[in-house]
Amino acid sequence: MKRLLSTSLLAASLALASSVQAATLLNVSYDVMRDFYKDYNSAFLKHWQAEGNPELTLQMSHGGSSKQARAVIDGLQADVITMNMATDINALHDNGNLIPENWATRLPDNSAPFTSATVFIVRKGNPKGLKDWPDLLKSGVEVVVPNPKTSGNGRYTYLSAWGYVLKQGGDEKAAREFVGKLFKQAPVLDTGGRAATTTFMQNNIGDVLVTFENEAEMIAREFGRGSFEVVYPSVSAEAEPPVAVVDKVVDKKGTRKEAEAYLKYLWSDEGQRIAANNYLRPRNAKILAEFSDRFPKVEFLPVVKTFGEWPVIQKTHFNDGGVFDQVYNGQ
């Protein structure tokens, strides 16, 4: 009886130890990163286990970037947050102090492991002849783009169009008018990039979808390569999707080590190659050169240098009552 009891206690202790050792990480991300993280998570888990670490489970949540950030602020227990612009991570500091103000300094490249360009997805044959930003303002052209209030994808479209006007020598007034007209061409403003893709590809609404270049590849994989064409406009705001550990969550859960390793591995050679394979521009110059055939040269606008710091951009353009609200409502 005593031996049976000891065996039972041993089994219970081992089960308890196993449950203590096992950890779960939740990565709260934005719409168009599903395919990348599907590949990356598998690779990271193999690396993690090869290093002799205890069992780890990875979970994902995807949606419009600002909507995702709000969910974390409202209590979604994200160990890490991987967004497409800094404003949605800054919000975690500004609302609840979930991360430190200097979060972007904790990893290389301002915590953005890769970059992306804004492109036009047009119908096969490009029947409306859409080649650059002014073409989107042509009469009768319907532009599918997500809402800049809820989507980083939409904000990069807005900033790219605004920057185009500045590059042509236009002033702020001209840029306001141009962006206002552009968004008036949108038959619907979806909350996120993937929803906009559904509107364009599945619901067959619109003449052009404005999105990230990596989403163009995801569309090709899902819908086939013959039904659309990709057009690179002359100017694109440089998308720098940043990542961060959510300090208050990992410190409560005891998952800081796992979360930091998970994000750090994005800069590994393997992480960078997975990014390139998913049409995200790697930071590693050597690996970027290996994949140069899939990344056309683009005239990138550095966002902070062009428009100011992200908190200023957010407050000026995208907060309630900001410039976007004004131009969209014809003010």
Order of alpha helices (4+ residues) and beta strands (2+ residues): alpha-beta-alpha-beta-alpha-beta-alpha-alpha-beta-beta-beta-alpha-alpha-alpha-beta-alpha-beta-beta-beta-alpha-alpha-alpha-beta-alpha-beta-alpha-alpha-alpha
